[in-house]
Amino acid sequence: MAVQARLRGPGGCPWDREQTHESLRTYLIEEAYEVLEALESRNDAKFAEEMGDLPPADRIHSQMAQERGAFTVQM
């Protein structure tokens, strides 16, 4: 979460700073479907790879929610 806060903060990454829940919606859905496909394939290596893509998506959405005061993430 600290990395996401830094990326979206002043002087952070321009791409991260301009993103919204709506602009990232397709990526979140795509990553979730890729995890499901990997599960169905019963390929553990592919499953592990795809699971690694979910936390960054989760964290950027959580950071945006924290920024607007919707909730806080406690690790």
HELIX and SHEET records of a PDB file:
HELIX    1   1 ALA A    2  ARG A    8  1                                   7    
HELIX    2   2 PRO A   14  GLU A   18  1                                   5    
HELIX    3   3 HIS A   21  SER A   41  1                                  21    
HELIX    4   4 ASP A   44  MET A   51  1                                   8    
HELIX    5   5 LEU A   54  GLU A   67  1                                  14    
END                                                                             
